[in-house]
Amino acid sequence: MQNHNLPTDELKNFGIINDDLTFSKKLSPDDIEKFLKGYTIVADNDKNRATFQLTEDNTKLKVIFLERDKSLNKIIENSKDQVQYADVKELSGDYPLIEKKAFIFDNETGKVVEFDFIKNTRELTAIIAEKKEPEELNRYKNELLKLKGFLQDKADKYPEIAKEISNDMNVVSREIDSVNSISADQKQISKSGNSDIQLNVNDQDMYEDANRNRERQEEEQTDEREKTRGFRR
């Protein structure tokens, strides 16, 4: 890995480094270290999102521009009342890319945690289920069904990448089955009047566990599932 041939002009243009070649103060030392190791920086601004990654021994900067279907400020505000869902689409590229995200407000920390429907499905399902709100569980299922439909349409339109898409479809299908099972269990509990049964989620540490699990999983993933770090411009 080379650090002396950084694409400084591009990095300056996007505000990642300053004119004196020091990194932006918006980046922590940990952010900078990971960025130089190939991790991705994420910059959010209203509905817009950009990701930045150094490639080819840190000599090239890979930039991807995306657009969220909702304003980030509105997502954060509305997440205090209920889970917020948003689609993020890539504005360029050979194939249409849509990532579905869930934003959940953590009452303990006062922060909003972002979950990806593909990368973080298991902990996301567990958190939604722990709320024990049939309406919220049904909203989550509808979002999963929308994502599955998009993936199926994409696989049909681009058969050359159908195998790759099928992996994501399998993840989504599995979670739909899980939600159906949870919904049936909750209905049975409701009928029996037993309010003492709890799902296997530690409520107090729920968000911390989810974040910890997500960080551990993403550190083990390849470049196709890169760990993102927050960087707001």
Secondary structure, DSSP 8 states (H G I E B T S, - for coil): --STT--HHHHHHTTSB-TTS-B-TTS-HHHHHHHHTT-EEEEEETTEEEEEEEETTTTEEEEEEEEESS-HHHHHHHTTTS-EEEEEEESSSSS--EEEEEEEEETTTTEEEEEETTTTHHHHHHHHHHTT-HHHHHHHHHHHHHHHHHHHHHHHH-GGGHHHHHHHHHHHHHHHHHHHHHHHHHHHHHHHT------S--STTHHHHHHHHHHHHHHHS-GGG--EEE---
